[in-house]
């Protein structure tokens, strides 16, 4: 892939103690290399009743591209140190996910993902694990507060204390793939016989492994 990553920044010093920064830039995130390998593992555990398994790689997996927008306001001075408040918003295209042991049959999921992979389990049900790119935009937004202060105005050895902390409140939304079973009935001789057919579905949730609140704090003694 050839990806252009533009980057725009505007800094405005409003007063001697306050500045505002606006930023718009594009960034990328590459999936784990193992996700892109042309791998194929199919088996059924020896345990009685064990589910058939299929784990495959995705050579068509794309790099995720994100437009990032930020507004940052900073206040600074000898008494307050450096205090910043930021708001951010991200739109992510081709966000990659791992479909982990989803129940399916045949090649239903492969067709929905646009892959030419074929299941060795035939028409039998199995659990599929495969990486894929989301067809819909993923979104991340939130606020961040950061403060760093040097207590140089305190007397004696207290002037060497430095306090630094930050906290982020984050929300996210992405589209994931699932599967569902449709049941129809075929009437033969007046007796209805059920027929089951798997199909792919989509649902929304927050990004995997994305905490909604996190922060750091450090208390330093600097000689």
BAGU-716064 format. One record per residue (C-alpha): y, z, x; residue in three letters; chain. Coordinates in steps of 0.5 Angstrom, whole numbers. Layout:
BEGIN
{north->Y | up->Z | east->X | r->ALA | c->A}
...
END
This chain:
BEGIN
{north->0 | up->0 | east->0 | r->UNK | c->A}
{north->7 | up->-1 | east->2 | r->UNK | c->A}
{north->12 | up->4 | east->-1 | r->UNK | c->A}
{north->19 | up->4 | east->0 | r->UNK | c->A}
{north->22 | up->11 | east->0 | r->UNK | c->A}
{north->30 | up->11 | east->-1 | r->UNK | c->A}
{north->34 | up->18 | east->0 | r->UNK | c->A}
{north->40 | up->19 | east->-3 | r->UNK | c->A}
{north->44 | up->26 | east->-2 | r->UNK | c->A}
{north->52 | up->28 | east->-4 | r->UNK | c->A}
{north->55 | up->34 | east->-1 | r->UNK | c->A}
{north->61 | up->37 | east->-4 | r->UNK | c->A}
{north->65 | up->43 | east->-1 | r->UNK | c->A}
{north->68 | up->46 | east->-7 | r->UNK | c->A}
{north->71 | up->52 | east->-4 | r->UNK | c->A}
{north->71 | up->56 | east->3 | r->UNK | c->A}
{north->65 | up->60 | east->0 | r->UNK | c->A}
{north->62 | up->55 | east->-5 | r->UNK | c->A}
{north->58 | up->48 | east->-4 | r->UNK | c->A}
{north->54 | up->43 | east->-9 | r->UNK | c->A}
{north->49 | up->38 | east->-6 | r->UNK | c->A}
{north->46 | up->33 | east->-11 | r->UNK | c->A}
{north->40 | up->29 | east->-8 | r->UNK | c->A}
{north->35 | up->24 | east->-11 | r->UNK | c->A}
{north->29 | up->21 | east->-7 | r->UNK | c->A}
{north->23 | up->18 | east->-7 | r->UNK | c->A}
{north->16 | up->22 | east->-4 | r->UNK | c->A}
{north->9 | up->21 | east->-4 | r->UNK | c->A}
{north->3 | up->25 | east->-3 | r->UNK | c->A}
{north->-4 | up->22 | east->-1 | r->UNK | c->A}
{north->-11 | up->24 | east->-4 | r->UNK | c->A}
{north->-16 | up->27 | east->1 | r->UNK | c->A}
{north->-19 | up->21 | east->5 | r->UNK | c->A}
{north->-26 | up->23 | east->2 | r->UNK | c->A}
{north->-24 | up->21 | east->-5 | r->UNK | c->A}
{north->-23 | up->14 | east->-3 | r->UNK | c->A}
{north->-30 | up->13 | east->1 | r->UNK | c->A}
{north->-35 | up->9 | east->-2 | r->UNK | c->A}
{north->-40 | up->14 | east->-4 | r->UNK | c->A}
{north->-45 | up->15 | east->-9 | r->UNK | c->A}
{north->-50 | up->20 | east->-10 | r->UNK | c->A}
{north->-54 | up->21 | east->-16 | r->UNK | c->A}
{north->-60 | up->26 | east->-18 | r->UNK | c->A}
{north->-63 | up->30 | east->-23 | r->UNK | c->A}
{north->-64 | up->38 | east->-21 | r->UNK | c->A}
{north->-71 | up->40 | east->-20 | r->UNK | c->A}
{north->-70 | up->46 | east->-25 | r->UNK | c->A}
{north->-73 | up->45 | east->-32 | r->UNK | c->A}
{north->-67 | up->42 | east->-36 | r->UNK | c->A}
{north->-62 | up->41 | east->-31 | r->UNK | c->A}
{north->-57 | up->36 | east->-32 | r->UNK | c->A}
{north->-57 | up->29 | east->-29 | r->UNK | c->A}
{north->-51 | up->29 | east->-24 | r->UNK | c->A}
{north->-47 | up->23 | east->-21 | r->UNK | c->A}
{north->-42 | up->24 | east->-16 | r->UNK | c->A}
{north->-38 | up->17 | east->-13 | r->UNK | c->A}
{north->-32 | up->16 | east->-9 | r->UNK | c->A}
{north->-26 | up->11 | east->-12 | r->UNK | c->A}
{north->-24 | up->6 | east->-7 | r->UNK | c->A}
{north->-18 | up->4 | east->-11 | r->UNK | c->A}
{north->-15 | up->11 | east->-11 | r->UNK | c->A}
{north->-8 | up->10 | east->-10 | r->UNK | c->A}
{north->-2 | up->14 | east->-7 | r->UNK | c->A}
{north->2 | up->19 | east->-12 | r->UNK | c->A}
{north->9 | up->17 | east->-12 | r->UNK | c->A}
{north->15 | up->21 | east->-14 | r->UNK | c->A}
{north->22 | up->21 | east->-16 | r->UNK | c->A}
{north->25 | up->28 | east->-14 | r->UNK | c->A}
{north->32 | up->30 | east->-17 | r->UNK | c->A}
{north->35 | up->36 | east->-15 | r->UNK | c->A}
{north->42 | up->40 | east->-16 | r->UNK | c->A}
{north->43 | up->46 | east->-11 | r->UNK | c->A}
{north->49 | up->50 | east->-11 | r->UNK | c->A}
{north->50 | up->55 | east->-5 | r->UNK | c->A}
{north->55 | up->61 | east->-4 | r->UNK | c->A}
{north->56 | up->64 | east->3 | r->UNK | c->A}
{north->60 | up->69 | east->6 | r->UNK | c->A}
{north->60 | up->75 | east->11 | r->UNK | c->A}
{north->58 | up->80 | east->5 | r->UNK | c->A}
{north->53 | up->76 | east->1 | r->UNK | c->A}
{north->50 | up->72 | east->6 | r->UNK | c->A}
{north->47 | up->65 | east->4 | r->UNK | c->A}
{north->45 | up->65 | east->-4 | r->UNK | c->A}
{north->43 | up->59 | east->-7 | r->UNK | c->A}
{north->41 | up->57 | east->-14 | r->UNK | c->A}
{north->37 | up->50 | east->-15 | r->UNK | c->A}
{north->35 | up->46 | east->-21 | r->UNK | c->A}
{north->29 | up->40 | east->-20 | r->UNK | c->A}
{north->26 | up->35 | east->-24 | r->UNK | c->A}
{north->20 | up->30 | east->-21 | r->UNK | c->A}
{north->17 | up->24 | east->-24 | r->UNK | c->A}
{north->10 | up->23 | east->-21 | r->UNK | c->A}
{north->7 | up->16 | east->-22 | r->UNK | c->A}
{north->-1 | up->15 | east->-20 | r->UNK | c->A}
{north->-2 | up->22 | east->-20 | r->UNK | c->A}
{north->-9 | up->23 | east->-17 | r->UNK | c->A}
{north->-14 | up->28 | east->-21 | r->UNK | c->A}
{north->-22 | up->30 | east->-20 | r->UNK | c->A}
{north->-26 | up->29 | east->-26 | r->UNK | c->A}
{north->-31 | up->35 | east->-25 | r->UNK | c->A}
{north->-38 | up->34 | east->-28 | r->UNK | c->A}
{north->-36 | up->31 | east->-35 | r->UNK | c->A}
{north->-41 | up->30 | east->-40 | r->UNK | c->A}
{north->-42 | up->22 | east->-41 | r->UNK | c->A}
{north->-47 | up->17 | east->-42 | r->UNK | c->A}
{north->-47 | up->10 | east->-39 | r->UNK | c->A}
{north->-41 | up->7 | east->-36 | r->UNK | c->A}
{north->-36 | up->9 | east->-41 | r->UNK | c->A}
{north->-31 | up->13 | east->-36 | r->UNK | c->A}
{north->-32 | up->8 | east->-31 | r->UNK | c->A}
{north->-30 | up->2 | east->-36 | r->UNK | c->A}
{north->-24 | up->7 | east->-38 | r->UNK | c->A}
{north->-22 | up->8 | east->-31 | r->UNK | c->A}
{north->-22 | up->0 | east->-29 | r->UNK | c->A}
{north->-28 | up->1 | east->-24 | r->UNK | c->A}
{north->-34 | up->-3 | east->-23 | r->UNK | c->A}
{north->-39 | up->2 | east->-21 | r->UNK | c->A}
{north->-45 | up->3 | east->-25 | r->UNK | c->A}
{north->-49 | up->9 | east->-27 | r->UNK | c->A}
{north->-56 | up->9 | east->-25 | r->UNK | c->A}
{north->-58 | up->14 | east->-30 | r->UNK | c->A}
{north->-58 | up->8 | east->-35 | r->UNK | c->A}
{north->-56 | up->10 | east->-43 | r->UNK | c->A}
{north->-58 | up->18 | east->-41 | r->UNK | c->A}
{north->-53 | up->23 | east->-41 | r->UNK | c->A}
{north->-50 | up->26 | east->-34 | r->UNK | c->A}
{north->-45 | up->30 | east->-31 | r->UNK | c->A}
{north->-40 | up->25 | east->-27 | r->UNK | c->A}
{north->-35 | up->27 | east->-22 | r->UNK | c->A}
{north->-30 | up->22 | east->-20 | r->UNK | c->A}
{north->-23 | up->22 | east->-17 | r->UNK | c->A}
{north->-18 | up->18 | east->-21 | r->UNK | c->A}
{north->-10 | up->16 | east->-22 | r->UNK | c->A}
{north->-7 | up->18 | east->-28 | r->UNK | c->A}
{north->-4 | up->12 | east->-32 | r->UNK | c->A}
{north->2 | up->16 | east->-35 | r->UNK | c->A}
{north->7 | up->20 | east->-31 | r->UNK | c->A}
{north->6 | up->27 | east->-29 | r->UNK | c->A}
{north->13 | up->31 | east->-29 | r->UNK | c->A}
{north->15 | up->38 | east->-26 | r->UNK | c->A}
{north->21 | up->41 | east->-27 | r->UNK | c->A}
{north->24 | up->48 | east->-25 | r->UNK | c->A}
{north->29 | up->53 | east->-22 | r->UNK | c->A}
{north->29 | up->56 | east->-15 | r->UNK | c->A}
{north->33 | up->62 | east->-12 | r->UNK | c->A}
{north->34 | up->63 | east->-5 | r->UNK | c->A}
{north->38 | up->69 | east->-1 | r->UNK | c->A}
{north->39 | up->71 | east->6 | r->UNK | c->A}
{north->43 | up->76 | east->9 | r->UNK | c->A}
{north->44 | up->79 | east->16 | r->UNK | c->A}
{north->47 | up->86 | east->15 | r->UNK | c->A}
{north->51 | up->85 | east->21 | r->UNK | c->A}
{north->57 | up->89 | east->18 | r->UNK | c->A}
{north->53 | up->96 | east->18 | r->UNK | c->A}
{north->54 | up->101 | east->23 | r->UNK | c->A}
{north->49 | up->102 | east->29 | r->UNK | c->A}
{north->42 | up->99 | east->29 | r->UNK | c->A}
{north->42 | up->98 | east->22 | r->UNK | c->A}
{north->46 | up->91 | east->24 | r->UNK | c->A}
{north->40 | up->88 | east->26 | r->UNK | c->A}
{north->37 | up->88 | east->19 | r->UNK | c->A}
{north->36 | up->81 | east->16 | r->UNK | c->A}
{north->33 | up->80 | east->9 | r->UNK | c->A}
{north->31 | up->74 | east->6 | r->UNK | c->A}
{north->27 | up->72 | east->0 | r->UNK | c->A}
{north->26 | up->66 | east->-5 | r->UNK | c->A}
{north->23 | up->65 | east->-12 | r->UNK | c->A}
{north->21 | up->59 | east->-16 | r->UNK | c->A}
{north->20 | up->58 | east->-24 | r->UNK | c->A}
{north->16 | up->52 | east->-25 | r->UNK | c->A}
{north->13 | up->48 | east->-31 | r->UNK | c->A}
{north->9 | up->42 | east->-30 | r->UNK | c->A}
{north->5 | up->37 | east->-35 | r->UNK | c->A}
{north->0 | up->31 | east->-33 | r->UNK | c->A}
{north->-5 | up->27 | east->-37 | r->UNK | c->A}
{north->-12 | up->28 | east->-36 | r->UNK | c->A}
{north->-19 | up->25 | east->-38 | r->UNK | c->A}
{north->-24 | up->28 | east->-42 | r->UNK | c->A}
{north->-30 | up->25 | east->-47 | r->UNK | c->A}
{north->-32 | up->26 | east->-54 | r->UNK | c->A}
{north->-38 | up->24 | east->-58 | r->UNK | c->A}
{north->-37 | up->20 | east->-64 | r->UNK | c->A}
{north->-43 | up->21 | east->-69 | r->UNK | c->A}
{north->-44 | up->15 | east->-74 | r->UNK | c->A}
{north->-50 | up->15 | east->-79 | r->UNK | c->A}
{north->-55 | up->9 | east->-80 | r->UNK | c->A}
{north->-59 | up->9 | east->-87 | r->UNK | c->A}
{north->-66 | up->6 | east->-86 | r->UNK | c->A}
{north->-70 | up->7 | east->-93 | r->UNK | c->A}
{north->-65 | up->12 | east->-96 | r->UNK | c->A}
{north->-65 | up->16 | east->-90 | r->UNK | c->A}
{north->-59 | up->17 | east->-85 | r->UNK | c->A}
{north->-61 | up->17 | east->-78 | r->UNK | c->A}
{north->-55 | up->20 | east->-73 | r->UNK | c->A}
{north->-52 | up->15 | east->-68 | r->UNK | c->A}
{north->-48 | up->18 | east->-62 | r->UNK | c->A}
{north->-43 | up->15 | east->-58 | r->UNK | c->A}
{north->-39 | up->17 | east->-52 | r->UNK | c->A}
{north->-32 | up->15 | east->-51 | r->UNK | c->A}
{north->-26 | up->17 | east->-46 | r->UNK | c->A}
{north->-20 | up->21 | east->-49 | r->UNK | c->A}
{north->-14 | up->24 | east->-46 | r->UNK | c->A}
{north->-10 | up->31 | east->-46 | r->UNK | c->A}
{north->-4 | up->34 | east->-43 | r->UNK | c->A}
{north->-4 | up->40 | east->-39 | r->UNK | c->A}
{north->0 | up->43 | east->-33 | r->UNK | c->A}
{north->-2 | up->40 | east->-26 | r->UNK | c->A}
{north->-8 | up->43 | east->-23 | r->UNK | c->A}
{north->-7 | up->49 | east->-18 | r->UNK | c->A}
{north->0 | up->49 | east->-20 | r->UNK | c->A}
{north->3 | up->56 | east->-20 | r->UNK | c->A}
{north->8 | up->57 | east->-26 | r->UNK | c->A}
{north->12 | up->63 | east->-21 | r->UNK | c->A}
{north->12 | up->64 | east->-14 | r->UNK | c->A}
{north->16 | up->67 | east->-8 | r->UNK | c->A}
{north->17 | up->70 | east->-1 | r->UNK | c->A}
{north->20 | up->76 | east->2 | r->UNK | c->A}
{north->21 | up->78 | east->9 | r->UNK | c->A}
{north->25 | up->84 | east->12 | r->UNK | c->A}
{north->26 | up->82 | east->19 | r->UNK | c->A}
{north->29 | up->87 | east->25 | r->UNK | c->A}
{north->32 | up->82 | east->30 | r->UNK | c->A}
{north->35 | up->84 | east->37 | r->UNK | c->A}
END
